[in-house]
Amino acid sequence: MKVFTGDSIGLLKGICLEKKRVVSTWRNLNRQKAIEKLSWGNVNEQKEILVATSDKTVEIIDVEDGNVVSTLKDYTHNGNFISIEGIESYIVTASSDGVIRYVNYAPDESKETCKKNFNASVSCVHTSPANKSIIAIGGREFDLHLYDLTSDKPLFKAKNISNDSVDLRCPVWVNRLIFLNDSGYHVAVGTGYHEIRRYDTRAQRKPVQRVNFGDLPITAISKLSEDKIIAGNSGGYMRTVEFRSKSKVLLTTRFRGSLGSIRAIAKHPELPYVVSAGLDRHLSLYSQANGRPLERIYLKQRLNDILFSSEGRLLVESNGGPEELLQKTFEEEEREELWNSMEKLVDAAQA
């Protein structure tokens, strides 16, 4: 299994989880070109990585050799990149000052096909799986909206929750969001005020389910299924959230080990494993089923984003479960490397 990480000094690293080490390091060390967001150029093929950097540049990097295939430099937003996605031959980017751009990055020429400025403090943007021209967007005092970028009117505009116990207005801070189903009607939101919400855009404007999540801002969300997500906050608290029938929401599996703000969570496309990364400079591997920490790899720099490659061996169930087999595989490879590194001795009688 292989994971790619982007860090605060601009390095793109490839980590082999079976070998527990970095197997490739691409791009030059440069804090002025820190990696802010990563995405696959095409999720199904995974041949190219889209890299959004702090100098307002997007690089397209070949996964095989790390060469830069193309560079897009005409980004003029004032904020940071908060999102980047590859959709067929298009790159969709979003910045913290509310600028959304669709760029066709075909080999012949790059051409901007759509640009929209929301003039708001935006924290998160995600494209709909049902229609790639529809986005979900939210931020500080900018509640959840669904927009079709071909139109100026919102398809959905969330309504703030009721006033608190002393009848004061609740502040709005949509910090993370993700679509839960392929139809694009259900959206999960993590707020800066430590609350997980689920919206059904066909039913009502207010969230249909809510639950408190720790006591710090939610900084990462990853989808497991249509009724289950993993969320992490700025204090290293990471847990599975299950949306049950009606208004029932449960916090179930706990993932322990993170010591700093969690910046990214990713699930393996096929295998039952989850990785997380953040400001504690570690890449952590967990069992999705029970949250058991399987590996922690120190990577020296603060990590801003991660990608989980679909490659990897499908582990066979054993009496101890797939985690035990994975641990045995790690130990066997370590033992083999140790024996290979030893000097061979020749018997004097045979010499």
C-alpha positions in Angstrom: 0.0 0.0 0.0 1.2 3.5 -0.9 0.4 6.9 0.4 1.4 10.3 -0.9 1.8 13.3 1.4 2.2 17.0 0.8 4.0 19.1 3.5 4.7 22.6 4.7 8.1 22.9 3.0 6.9 21.8 -0.5 7.9 18.1 -0.6 5.7 15.5 -2.2 6.6 12.1 -0.6 5.6 8.5 -1.4 5.4 6.2 1.5 5.3 2.4 1.3 3.3 1.2 4.3 4.6 -2.4 4.1 8.2 -1.2 4.2 7.4 1.6 6.7 9.5 4.2 4.9 9.6 6.9 2.3 10.3 5.4 -1.1 10.2 8.6 -3.2 10.6 12.3 -2.5 9.7 14.8 -5.3 9.9 18.6 -5.7 12.5 20.9 -4.1 12.5 22.1 -0.5 10.9 25.6 -0.6 8.6 27.0 2.1 7.4 29.6 -0.4 6.0 26.7 -2.4 4.4 24.7 0.4 1.9 22.1 -0.7 -1.6 23.1 0.4 -3.8 20.5 -1.3 -3.5 17.3 -3.3 -5.8 15.4 -5.6 -5.7 12.7 -8.2 -5.8 13.9 -11.8 -8.2 11.0 -12.4 -9.4 9.0 -9.4 -9.9 5.8 -11.4 -6.5 5.8 -13.2 -4.3 7.5 -10.5 -1.5 8.2 -13.0 -1.2 11.9 -12.1 -1.2 14.0 -8.9 -2.5 17.5 -8.8 -0.5 19.7 -6.4 -1.8 23.1 -5.3 0.9 25.2 -3.7 1.1 28.4 -1.6 2.6 30.4 -4.5 -0.7 30.1 -6.4 0.5 27.5 -8.7 -0.9 24.1 -9.7 1.4 21.3 -10.8 0.5 18.1 -12.5 3.0 15.4 -11.5 3.5 12.0 -13.0 3.1 9.2 -10.4 5.7 6.9 -12.0 8.8 9.2 -12.0 7.7 12.5 -10.3 8.2 14.6 -13.4 6.1 17.8 -13.7 3.8 17.2 -16.7 2.3 20.6 -16.7 2.2 23.8 -14.6 -0.7 26.3 -14.3 0.4 29.7 -13.0 -2.3 32.1 -13.8 -4.1 31.9 -10.4 -4.7 35.4 -9.0 -6.7 34.7 -5.8 -5.8 36.5 -2.6 -6.3 33.5 -0.2 -5.0 30.0 0.1 -6.0 26.9 -1.8 -8.7 25.1 0.2 -9.7 22.5 -2.5 -8.5 20.9 -5.7 -10.2 18.1 -7.7 -9.5 16.4 -11.0 -12.6 15.7 -13.1 -11.9 14.1 -16.4 -9.7 16.7 -18.2 -10.7 19.6 -15.8 -9.1 20.9 -12.6 -11.5 22.5 -10.1 -9.8 24.7 -7.5 -11.2 26.8 -4.7 -9.5 29.5 -2.6 -10.2 30.8 0.8 -11.4 34.2 -0.6 -14.2 32.5 -2.4 -12.9 32.1 -6.0 -13.9 28.9 -7.8 -12.2 28.0 -11.1 -12.7 25.2 -13.7 -9.7 24.8 -16.0 -9.3 22.5 -18.9 -5.8 21.1 -18.7 -5.7 19.1 -21.9 -2.1 18.6 -23.2 -2.6 21.0 -26.2 -3.7 24.0 -24.2 -5.0 25.0 -20.8 -8.2 27.0 -20.9 -10.4 28.4 -18.2 -14.0 27.4 -18.8 -15.6 28.8 -15.6 -14.8 31.2 -12.8 -17.0 32.4 -10.0 -16.2 34.7 -7.1 -18.4 34.4 -4.0 -16.6 37.3 -2.2 -16.9 35.4 1.1 -14.6 33.7 3.7 -14.8 30.1 2.4 -13.4 27.1 4.3 -14.4 24.2 2.1 -15.7 23.3 -1.3 -16.7 19.9 -2.8 -18.1 18.9 -6.2 -21.3 16.9 -6.4 -20.9 13.2 -7.5 -24.2 13.5 -9.4 -23.3 16.6 -11.4 -19.8 18.0 -11.6 -21.0 21.6 -12.3 -22.7 21.5 -8.9 -20.7 22.4 -5.8 -21.3 22.5 -2.0 -19.6 25.4 -0.4 -19.4 26.9 3.1 -17.2 29.0 5.4 -17.2 31.6 8.2 -20.6 33.2 8.4 -21.3 31.6 5.1 -23.6 28.6 5.7 -23.9 25.6 3.5 -24.9 26.4 -0.1 -25.3 24.3 -3.2 -24.6 26.1 -6.5 -24.8 25.1 -10.1 -22.0 27.1 -11.5 -23.9 27.6 -14.8 -26.4 29.7 -12.8 -26.2 32.6 -10.4 -28.9 31.3 -8.1 -28.2 28.7 -5.3 -29.9 25.3 -5.6 -29.9 25.1 -1.8 -29.2 27.5 1.0 -29.0 26.2 4.6 -30.8 27.9 7.4 -29.0 28.5 10.7 -29.9 26.4 13.7 -32.2 27.9 16.4 -30.8 30.3 19.0 -29.0 29.0 22.0 -30.4 28.6 25.6 -30.1 32.3 26.3 -31.7 33.2 23.0 -28.4 34.3 21.3 -27.7 33.7 17.6 -25.4 30.7 17.0 -22.4 31.8 14.9 -21.8 30.0 11.5 -18.6 28.3 10.6 -18.8 25.5 8.0 -15.2 24.2 8.2 -15.4 20.8 6.4 -18.0 19.1 4.2 -18.6 16.1 2.0 -21.3 14.5 -0.1 -22.7 11.3 1.4 -24.5 9.8 -1.5 -24.2 9.6 -5.3 -27.4 11.6 -5.8 -25.9 14.6 -4.1 -28.8 15.3 -1.8 -27.2 14.3 1.5 -24.3 16.4 2.8 -22.2 16.0 6.0 -20.7 19.1 7.6 -18.1 19.6 10.3 -18.2 23.0 11.9 -15.6 25.1 13.5 -17.7 24.9 16.7 -17.2 21.2 17.1 -20.4 19.9 15.7 -21.2 17.3 13.0 -24.3 17.9 10.9 -26.1 16.1 8.2 -28.3 17.9 5.7 -31.0 16.4 3.5 -31.4 19.1 0.9 -34.7 17.7 -0.3 -36.3 17.7 3.2 -35.5 21.0 4.9 -33.0 23.8 5.1 -31.9 23.1 8.7 -29.7 20.0 9.5 -31.7 16.8 10.0 -29.1 15.4 12.4 -26.6 17.0 14.7 -24.0 15.8 17.3 -21.3 17.4 19.3 -17.8 16.2 18.4 -15.1 17.0 21.0 -14.6 20.6 21.9 -12.3 21.9 19.1 -12.8 22.8 15.5 -13.3 19.9 13.1 -10.5 19.9 10.6 -10.9 16.7 8.5 -13.7 14.5 7.2 -13.6 11.3 5.1 -16.6 9.3 3.9 -16.8 5.6 4.7 -20.4 4.9 3.4 -23.6 6.8 2.9 -24.4 6.8 6.6 -20.9 6.8 8.1 -17.9 9.2 8.1 -14.6 9.6 10.0 -13.9 13.0 11.4 -10.9 14.6 13.1 -10.3 17.9 15.0 -7.6 20.3 15.7 -6.7 18.5 18.9 -6.0 15.0 17.4 -9.4 13.6 18.3 -10.6 11.2 15.6 -13.7 9.1 15.5 -16.3 7.4 13.3 -19.7 9.1 13.1 -22.7 7.0 12.2 -25.9 8.6 11.0 -28.7 6.2 12.2 -32.5 6.4 11.6 -34.3 9.8 12.1 -32.2 12.0 14.4 -30.0 9.4 16.0 -26.3 10.0 15.5 -23.6 7.8 17.2 -19.9 8.4 17.8 -18.5 4.9 17.6 -14.9 3.7 16.7 -12.1 5.8 18.3 -8.8 6.3 16.4 -6.1 7.0 18.9 -2.5 8.2 18.5 -2.6 11.6 16.8 -1.0 14.3 19.0 -1.7 17.4 16.9 -4.2 19.0 14.6 -5.4 16.4 12.0 -5.3 18.0 8.5 -6.3 15.0 6.4 -8.0 11.6 6.6 -8.1 9.1 3.7 -9.6 5.7 3.4 -8.1 3.0 1.1 -10.4 2.5 -1.9 -10.6 -1.3 -1.4 -8.9 -2.4 1.8 -10.2 -1.8 5.3 -7.6 0.7 6.3 -7.5 4.4 7.1 -4.6 6.9 7.2 -4.4 10.3 8.8 -1.8 13.1 8.9 -1.4 16.5 10.4 0.7 18.9 12.4 2.3 16.1 14.6 4.4 15.2 11.5 3.3 11.5 11.6 1.5 9.4 9.1 -0.8 7.1 11.0 -2.3 3.8 9.7 -5.4 2.4 11.4 -7.8 -0.6 11.1 -11.1 0.8 9.8 -13.0 -1.9 11.7 -11.8 -1.3 15.3 -9.6 1.8 15.1 -6.5 -0.1 16.1 -3.3 1.8 15.3 -1.2 -0.3 13.0 1.7 2.0 12.2 3.0 5.5 12.8 5.7 6.9 10.5 7.6 10.0 11.3 8.0 12.3 8.2 9.8 15.3 9.8 7.6 18.0 8.3 4.1 19.2 9.1 1.7 17.4 6.7 -1.1 19.3 4.9 -2.7 16.7 2.8 -2.6 13.0 1.8 -3.6 10.6 -1.0 -4.2 6.9 -0.5 -3.3 4.9 -3.6 -5.5 2.0 -4.7 -2.6 -0.3 -5.0 -1.9 -2.8 -2.3 -2.4 -6.5 -1.4 -5.8 -7.7 -0.4 -5.1 -9.3 2.9 -6.4 -12.7 3.7 -8.4 -13.0 6.9 -6.6 -14.9 9.6 -7.6 -15.9 13.1 -6.3 -12.6 14.3 -7.9 -10.6 11.6 -6.2 -8.7 8.7 -4.4 -6.4 11.1 -2.4 -9.3 12.6 -1.5 -10.6 9.1 -0.4 -7.1 8.1 1.8 -6.8 11.2 3.3 -10.2 10.4 4.1 -9.0 6.9 5.9 -6.0 8.3 8.0 -8.1 10.7 8.9 -10.6 7.9 10.1 -7.8 5.6 12.1 -6.3 8.4 13.8 -9.6 9.2 14.6 -10.2 5.6 16.2 -6.8 5.2 18.3 -7.4 8.4 19.6 -10.7 7.0 20.4 -9.2 3.6 22.4 -6.4 5.2 24.7 -8.8 7.2 28.2 -9.6 5.9 28.6 -13.1 4.7 31.3 -15.1 6.6 33.3 -17.9 4.9 34.6 -20.9 6.9 38.5 -20.7 6.9 38.6 -24.5 6.2 36.6 -24.0 3.0 38.6 -20.9 1.9 
